[in-house]
Amino acid sequence: MEGLLILIGIYVLDIVIKKVAAGKKKQQDQHREIPPDDEFDNEQQEEQTSHTKPRSLQDLIRQFEEAQRENSGGTYVPPSPEVEDDEEDVGLPVVTPAKPGEYTFSEIAESVVQWEYVSVDLLQEAFGFSERIAQQVLAELQAKRIVGRDMGDGDCDLLVHDKVELDNHFKRLQREAEEQQAAAAQEASLQERREAELKHQKELAELEERARQLREQAGQGTSPDMNEAIGEPCLASADNHVHTRNLDKFEIRRGFIWAKVLDEPRFKKRWSARAR
């Protein structure tokens, strides 16, 4: 398109130059008388000029550039035609791993954030992963919120776009993980305390129930635990050694009377330990 415009400009410039030259010649003719022979010669020259061979395209371009240079004071630079270069196949930028052939997740993420989008095919091409490994890496990048979801054609857009943003993102993820661990530890401690409190309350309830049963058994005058602890042989031996005595009412009454008599003051001095 630009070349065509240049040709049109050169053609127009040539016409203008011819018209200017013709005007100057006409003015010169008006100021002086031209002999008939000269007019005939001029007509012949014009006819010869009209029948001359047209100038080449390079001459026209050179003439146009010289005219432009004169008009611009010698600073005119002819435009160079634009040449459409074929798009070169540029490889994906990949960070050099610390261990050759072994990429860490941070190195993969640092490489991925330099791309325009991420897909399983690009991960396989850039890192030499198998399809299964590439799918796992893509899922991990999505879980870490570095890469977005599938846009529908297998390509995923980026949520993090440079290394500085990636470093801040990793720090934020680490802080969130530490907060989650602290919250989980606190919850586990509270759960352990609740379980210990429930266990203590259960033990107290068992002790209270045991004491209640013992009180009931003491009120009834029997204690199965004592019988079990003593056993039948002990009970049999106790029956053999303990002699019971049947007391009647008269003996009981006489005992009370003697107790009252001995309790009187006049008998206390006589029956004191020193008197004995």
TORMI-473220 format. One record per residue (C-alpha): residue number from 1; x, y, z. Coordinates in nm, 3 decimals. Each point is the difference from the previous one (the first is absolute). Layout:
! TORMI-473220
+------+---------+---------+---------+
! nupa !       X !       Y !       Z !
+------+---------+---------+---------+
!  NUM !       X !       Y !       Z !
...
+------+---------+---------+---------+
END
This chain:
! TORMI-473220
+------+---------+---------+---------+
! nupa !       X !       Y !       Z !
+------+---------+---------+---------+
!    1 !   0.000 !   0.000 !   0.000 !
!    2 !   0.277 !   0.245 !   0.087 !
!    3 !   0.187 !  -0.088 !  -0.320 !
!    4 !  -0.309 !   0.082 !  -0.206 !
!    5 !  -0.037 !   0.335 !   0.176 !
!    6 !   0.366 !   0.077 !  -0.072 !
!    7 !  -0.049 !  -0.076 !  -0.370 !
!    8 !  -0.309 !   0.222 !  -0.015 !
!    9 !   0.190 !   0.281 !   0.174 !
!   10 !   0.289 !  -0.030 !  -0.244 !
!   11 !  -0.236 !   0.006 !  -0.295 !
!   12 !  -0.180 !   0.307 !   0.131 !
!   13 !   0.332 !   0.169 !   0.077 !
!   14 !   0.118 !  -0.064 !  -0.355 !
!   15 !  -0.316 !   0.159 !  -0.139 !
!   16 !   0.041 !   0.300 !   0.230 !
!   17 !   0.362 !   0.042 !  -0.104 !
!   18 !  -0.101 !  -0.009 !  -0.367 !
!   19 !  -0.272 !   0.256 !   0.056 !
!   20 !   0.237 !   0.229 !   0.187 !
!   21 !   0.256 !  -0.030 !  -0.279 !
!   22 !  -0.268 !   0.071 !  -0.261 !
!   23 !  -0.115 !   0.307 !   0.192 !
!   24 !   0.351 !   0.139 !   0.023 !
!   25 !   0.049 !  -0.059 !  -0.369 !
!   26 !  -0.325 !   0.174 !  -0.081 !
!   27 !   0.104 !   0.303 !   0.205 !
!   28 !   0.332 !   0.013 !  -0.181 !
!   29 !  -0.181 !  -0.011 !  -0.334 !
!   30 !  -0.217 !   0.292 !   0.103 !
!   31 !   0.302 !   0.220 !   0.083 !
!   32 !   0.185 !  -0.070 !  -0.321 !
!   33 !  -0.089 !  -0.066 !  -0.356 !
!   34 !   0.084 !  -0.340 !  -0.123 !
!   35 !   0.089 !  -0.042 !  -0.368 !
!   36 !  -0.217 !  -0.235 !  -0.199 !
!   37 !   0.292 !  -0.234 !  -0.045 !
!   38 !   0.052 !  -0.016 !   0.375 !
!   39 !  -0.367 !  -0.070 !   0.058 !
!   40 !   0.017 !  -0.280 !  -0.253 !
!   41 !   0.312 !  -0.137 !   0.168 !
!   42 !  -0.168 !   0.017 !   0.341 !
!   43 !  -0.302 !  -0.182 !  -0.134 !
!   44 !   0.229 !  -0.265 !  -0.142 !
!   45 !   0.180 !  -0.028 !   0.335 !
!   46 !  -0.330 !  -0.034 !   0.184 !
!   47 !  -0.111 !  -0.268 !  -0.245 !
!   48 !   0.333 !  -0.178 !   0.048 !
!   49 !  -0.035 !   0.031 !   0.377 !
!   50 !  -0.355 !  -0.137 !  -0.014 !
!   51 !   0.118 !  -0.293 !  -0.205 !
!   52 !   0.299 !  -0.077 !   0.225 !
!   53 !   0.006 !  -0.315 !   0.203 !
!   54 !  -0.169 !   0.034 !   0.345 !
!   55 !   0.232 !   0.007 !   0.300 !
!   56 !   0.040 !  -0.302 !   0.220 !
!   57 !  -0.162 !  -0.039 !   0.341 !
!   58 !   0.334 !   0.037 !   0.178 !
!   59 !   0.062 !   0.335 !  -0.170 !
!   60 !  -0.343 !   0.123 !   0.105 !
!   61 !   0.059 !  -0.115 !   0.361 !
!   62 !   0.343 !   0.164 !   0.004 !
!   63 !  -0.147 !   0.321 !  -0.135 !
!   64 !  -0.278 !  -0.004 !   0.260 !
!   65 !   0.247 !  -0.057 !   0.285 !
!   66 !   0.222 !   0.286 !  -0.121 !
!   67 !  -0.299 !   0.232 !  -0.010 !
!   68 !  -0.104 !  -0.104 !   0.351 !
!   69 !   0.356 !   0.049 !   0.123 !
!   70 !   0.014 !   0.351 !  -0.146 !
!   71 !  -0.333 !   0.092 !   0.161 !
!   72 !   0.102 !  -0.135 !   0.344 !
!   73 !   0.342 !   0.166 !   0.003 !
!   74 !   0.200 !  -0.318 !  -0.042 !
!   75 !  -0.150 !  -0.184 !   0.297 !
!   76 !  -0.232 !  -0.223 !  -0.196 !
!   77 !   0.053 !  -0.372 !   0.049 !
!   78 !  -0.173 !  -0.227 !  -0.250 !
!   79 !  -0.236 !  -0.243 !   0.167 !
!   80 !   0.112 !  -0.358 !  -0.006 !
!   81 !  -0.264 !  -0.246 !  -0.109 !
!   82 !  -0.138 !  -0.216 !   0.276 !
!   83 !   0.094 !  -0.362 !  -0.029 !
!   84 !  -0.223 !  -0.245 !   0.179 !
!   85 !   0.224 !  -0.243 !   0.183 !
!   86 !  -0.120 !  -0.350 !   0.049 !
!   87 !  -0.090 !  -0.070 !   0.360 !
!   88 !   0.279 !  -0.191 !   0.163 !
!   89 !  -0.080 !  -0.290 !   0.226 !
!   90 !   0.117 !   0.131 !   0.338 !
!   91 !   0.043 !  -0.262 !   0.269 !
!   92 !  -0.177 !   0.025 !   0.335 !
!   93 !   0.207 !   0.172 !   0.270 !
!   94 !   0.106 !  -0.255 !   0.263 !
!   95 !   0.202 !   0.061 !   0.314 !
!   96 !   0.324 !  -0.198 !   0.023 !
!   97 !  -0.047 !  -0.257 !   0.279 !
!   98 !   0.242 !  -0.026 !   0.290 !
!   99 !   0.034 !  -0.372 !  -0.073 !
!  100 !   0.017 !  -0.080 !  -0.371 !
!  101 !  -0.312 !  -0.184 !  -0.113 !
!  102 !  -0.177 !   0.043 !   0.335 !
!  103 !  -0.246 !   0.288 !   0.035 !
!  104 !  -0.142 !   0.112 !   0.332 !
!  105 !  -0.352 !   0.137 !   0.022 !
!  106 !   0.129 !   0.355 !   0.057 !
!  107 !   0.222 !  -0.024 !  -0.311 !
!  108 !  -0.295 !  -0.124 !  -0.207 !
!  109 !  -0.220 !   0.282 !   0.132 !
!  110 !   0.273 !   0.259 !  -0.067 !
!  111 !   0.020 !  -0.123 !  -0.360 !
!  112 !  -0.376 !  -0.019 !  -0.053 !
!  113 !  -0.072 !   0.359 !   0.109 !
!  114 !   0.203 !   0.121 !  -0.302 !
!  115 !  -0.239 !  -0.169 !  -0.245 !
!  116 !  -0.321 !   0.137 !  -0.148 !
!  117 !  -0.204 !  -0.307 !   0.097 !
!  118 !   0.057 !  -0.352 !   0.134 !
!  119 !  -0.112 !  -0.338 !  -0.127 !
!  120 !   0.097 !  -0.363 !   0.036 !
!  121 !   0.164 !   0.004 !  -0.343 !
!  122 !   0.215 !   0.303 !   0.087 !
!  123 !   0.114 !  -0.161 !   0.325 !
!  124 !   0.097 !  -0.314 !  -0.189 !
!  125 !   0.187 !   0.202 !  -0.262 !
!  126 !   0.184 !   0.229 !   0.243 !
!  127 !   0.098 !  -0.249 !   0.272 !
!  128 !  -0.018 !  -0.334 !  -0.178 !
!  129 !  -0.269 !  -0.133 !   0.234 !
!  130 !  -0.225 !  -0.289 !  -0.081 !
!  131 !  -0.369 !   0.074 !  -0.043 !
!  132 !  -0.086 !  -0.134 !   0.347 !
!  133 !   0.273 !   0.206 !   0.171 !
!  134 !  -0.100 !   0.310 !  -0.198 !
!  135 !  -0.362 !  -0.041 !   0.112 !
!  136 !   0.109 !  -0.033 !   0.363 !
!  137 !   0.221 !   0.311 !  -0.026 !
!  138 !  -0.284 !   0.198 !  -0.160 !
!  139 !  -0.238 !  -0.109 !   0.276 !
!  140 !   0.253 !   0.107 !   0.265 !
!  141 !   0.045 !   0.339 !  -0.170 !
!  142 !  -0.376 !   0.045 !   0.004 !
!  143 !  -0.022 !  -0.107 !   0.365 !
!  144 !   0.267 !   0.259 !   0.092 !
!  145 !  -0.203 !   0.264 !  -0.192 !
!  146 !   0.289 !   0.072 !  -0.237 !
!  147 !  -0.193 !  -0.117 !  -0.307 !
!  148 !  -0.372 !   0.045 !  -0.062 !
!  149 !  -0.255 !  -0.253 !  -0.116 !
!  150 !  -0.025 !  -0.145 !  -0.348 !
!  151 !  -0.142 !   0.258 !  -0.242 !
!  152 !  -0.163 !  -0.272 !  -0.208 !
!  153 !   0.268 !  -0.093 !  -0.254 !
!  154 !   0.254 !  -0.151 !   0.241 !
!  155 !   0.178 !   0.333 !   0.059 !
!  156 !   0.005 !   0.157 !   0.346 !
!  157 !   0.056 !   0.369 !   0.064 !
!  158 !   0.257 !   0.125 !   0.253 !
!  159 !  -0.094 !   0.153 !   0.334 !
!  160 !   0.363 !   0.095 !   0.082 !
!  161 !   0.198 !   0.182 !  -0.268 !
!  162 !   0.357 !   0.066 !   0.124 !
!  163 !   0.260 !  -0.121 !   0.249 !
!  164 !  -0.058 !   0.277 !   0.257 !
!  165 !  -0.370 !  -0.076 !   0.009 !
!  166 !   0.082 !  -0.370 !   0.021 !
!  167 !   0.230 !   0.051 !   0.302 !
!  168 !  -0.269 !   0.201 !   0.179 !
!  169 !  -0.253 !  -0.269 !  -0.087 !
!  170 !   0.220 !  -0.274 !   0.147 !
!  171 !   0.049 !   0.204 !   0.319 !
!  172 !  -0.375 !   0.045 !   0.031 !
!  173 !  -0.059 !  -0.372 !  -0.051 !
!  174 !   0.264 !  -0.083 !   0.265 !
!  175 !  -0.161 !   0.242 !   0.246 !
!  176 !  -0.343 !  -0.153 !  -0.063 !
!  177 !   0.143 !  -0.350 !   0.051 !
!  178 !   0.160 !   0.103 !   0.330 !
!  179 !  -0.326 !   0.155 !   0.118 !
!  180 !  -0.189 !  -0.316 !  -0.093 !
!  181 !   0.253 !  -0.214 !   0.188 !
!  182 !  -0.026 !   0.223 !   0.307 !
!  183 !  -0.380 !  -0.013 !  -0.014 !
!  184 !   0.009 !  -0.379 !  -0.040 !
!  185 !   0.240 !  -0.035 !   0.297 !
!  186 !  -0.222 !   0.225 !   0.212 !
!  187 !  -0.308 !  -0.199 !  -0.097 !
!  188 !   0.180 !  -0.327 !   0.083 !
!  189 !   0.101 !   0.140 !   0.341 !
!  190 !  -0.357 !   0.110 !   0.072 !
!  191 !  -0.130 !  -0.341 !  -0.109 !
!  192 !   0.252 !  -0.173 !   0.228 !
!  193 !  -0.104 !   0.220 !   0.292 !
!  194 !  -0.367 !  -0.072 !  -0.068 !
!  195 !   0.067 !  -0.373 !  -0.010 !
!  196 !   0.199 !   0.019 !   0.327 !
!  197 !  -0.282 !   0.198 !   0.164 !
!  198 !  -0.259 !  -0.252 !  -0.119 !
!  199 !   0.214 !  -0.286 !   0.130 !
!  200 !   0.039 !   0.174 !   0.338 !
!  201 !  -0.374 !   0.060 !   0.024 !
!  202 !  -0.066 !  -0.363 !  -0.087 !
!  203 !   0.239 !  -0.118 !   0.273 !
!  204 !  -0.168 !   0.232 !   0.253 !
!  205 !  -0.340 !  -0.134 !  -0.099 !
!  206 !   0.123 !  -0.358 !   0.045 !
!  207 !   0.143 !   0.086 !   0.344 !
!  208 !  -0.323 !   0.167 !   0.107 !
!  209 !  -0.201 !  -0.299 !  -0.116 !
!  210 !   0.235 !  -0.233 !   0.187 !
!  211 !  -0.031 !   0.207 !   0.318 !
!  212 !  -0.377 !   0.001 !  -0.029 !
!  213 !  -0.008 !  -0.377 !  -0.033 !
!  214 !   0.226 !  -0.035 !   0.304 !
!  215 !  -0.225 !   0.229 !   0.203 !
!  216 !  -0.304 !  -0.203 !  -0.098 !
!  217 !   0.175 !  -0.323 !   0.092 !
!  218 !   0.111 !   0.147 !   0.335 !
!  219 !  -0.359 !   0.103 !   0.072 !
!  220 !  -0.119 !  -0.353 !  -0.066 !
!  221 !   0.270 !  -0.144 !   0.232 !
!  222 !   0.152 !  -0.224 !  -0.261 !
!  223 !   0.294 !   0.051 !  -0.224 !
!  224 !   0.047 !  -0.246 !  -0.284 !
!  225 !   0.352 !   0.129 !  -0.052 !
!  226 !   0.092 !  -0.068 !   0.360 !
!  227 !  -0.149 !  -0.348 !  -0.018 !
!  228 !   0.191 !  -0.068 !  -0.319 !
!  229 !   0.320 !   0.137 !   0.155 !
!  230 !  -0.039 !  -0.203 !   0.320 !
!  231 !  -0.121 !  -0.319 !  -0.169 !
!  232 !  -0.196 !  -0.293 !   0.144 !
!  233 !   0.295 !  -0.162 !   0.189 !
!  234 !   0.051 !   0.318 !   0.202 !
!  235 !  -0.368 !   0.015 !   0.087 !
!  236 !   0.007 !  -0.362 !   0.113 !
!  237 !   0.302 !   0.061 !   0.226 !
!  238 !  -0.166 !   0.310 !   0.146 !
!  239 !  -0.307 !  -0.201 !   0.091 !
!  240 !   0.219 !  -0.254 !   0.180 !
!  241 !   0.189 !   0.254 !   0.217 !
!  242 !  -0.267 !   0.259 !   0.086 !
!  243 !  -0.231 !  -0.106 !   0.285 !
!  244 !  -0.328 !   0.184 !   0.028 !
!  245 !  -0.179 !   0.049 !   0.335 !
!  246 !  -0.371 !   0.044 !   0.036 !
!  247 !  -0.078 !   0.286 !   0.246 !
!  248 !  -0.343 !   0.034 !   0.161 !
!  249 !  -0.170 !   0.320 !   0.105 !
!  250 !   0.087 !  -0.044 !   0.367 !
!  251 !   0.371 !  -0.005 !  -0.059 !
!  252 !  -0.023 !   0.299 !  -0.228 !
!  253 !  -0.195 !   0.192 !   0.264 !
!  254 !   0.253 !  -0.090 !   0.270 !
!  255 !   0.282 !   0.119 !  -0.218 !
!  256 !  -0.158 !   0.340 !  -0.047 !
!  257 !  -0.056 !   0.033 !   0.379 !
!  258 !   0.364 !  -0.079 !   0.078 !
!  259 !   0.109 !   0.251 !  -0.263 !
!  260 !  -0.200 !   0.273 !   0.167 !
!  261 !   0.131 !  -0.092 !   0.346 !
!  262 !   0.359 !   0.004 !  -0.112 !
!  263 !  -0.054 !   0.329 !  -0.172 !
!  264 !  -0.093 !   0.177 !   0.326 !
!  265 !   0.270 !   0.233 !   0.149 !
!  266 !   0.034 !  -0.186 !   0.327 !
!  267 !   0.099 !  -0.315 !  -0.178 !
!  268 !   0.237 !   0.165 !  -0.250 !
!  269 !   0.259 !   0.081 !   0.272 !
!  270 !  -0.017 !  -0.343 !   0.153 !
!  271 !   0.023 !  -0.180 !  -0.329 !
!  272 !   0.267 !   0.221 !  -0.149 !
!  273 !   0.318 !  -0.146 !  -0.138 !
!  274 !   0.208 !   0.128 !   0.299 !
!  275 !  -0.233 !  -0.170 !   0.250 !
!  276 !   0.060 !  -0.321 !  -0.178 !
+------+---------+---------+---------+
END
